[in-house]
Amino acid sequence: MTVDRVIVAERVLDRKVAIVTGGASGIGRATALLFAQAGARVAIFDLDETGGEQAVEEIQSNGGSAIFVRTDVSLAHDVETAVKRAAEKFGQLDVSFNGAGLSGRKWGDGPTADCTEEAWDRVLAINLKSVFLGCKYAIREMLKAGGGAIVNLSSVLGLVGGDEDFATHAYAASKGGIISLTRSIAAYYAPQQIRANVICPGLIAGAPRRTRRFARACVNFNR
């Protein structure tokens, strides 16, 4: 039995409340749907209203409970307001999944010598600052509840370098920062019953050619 089937079969999140940033699409949406299947009441934070509302409708059509809150995860006021709304709606907060993120290629992310300042600022605001804000305000609610669990989405590029096909250094820096932040949160808040973990996936549902290039880049890095 696969991990997702075990989670759903045992309803390990029954009566829990979970926040999912970036829940309108991709990994975030899949996470929100799985959390709901596992029994959680889910709050989806995203700028994509269409995708977010569709995710909520899918959860509700399967008997789950969910809300969508349009949120710019790079803005403290937006995140604080969204977290408070979720906690007020469902009465508590138990789980926070910080999955919002983007690639900065269209703004000029690339090798350090070529990376634009705009790309650096945009990528770190969405990929790293958003995780900081998500954790900051979620932790405040979790402390009231006596504990909770945080899962932050990083990337394998936060652990290893890549060749020219994956030389997005602002992105890599943001994902490396998530790993360090999560480690610090885990160490500091463990005595207060708050767990923090980080996931570092590779390419998700990518084209085979891109996947092969990425694998080759990681191999070359480790030689």
Secondary structure, 3 states (H helix, E strand, C coil): CCHHHHHHHHCCCCCCEEEEECCCCHHHHHHHHHHHHCCCEEEEEECCHHHHHHHHHHHHHCCCEEEEEECCCCCHHHHHHHHHHHHHHHCCCCEEEECCCCCCHHHCCCCCCCCCHHHHHHHHHHHHHHHHHHHHHHHHHHHHHCCEEEEEECCHHHCCCCCHHHCCHHHHHHHHHHHHHHHHHHHHHHHHCEEEEEECCCCCCCCHHHHHHHHHHHHHHCC
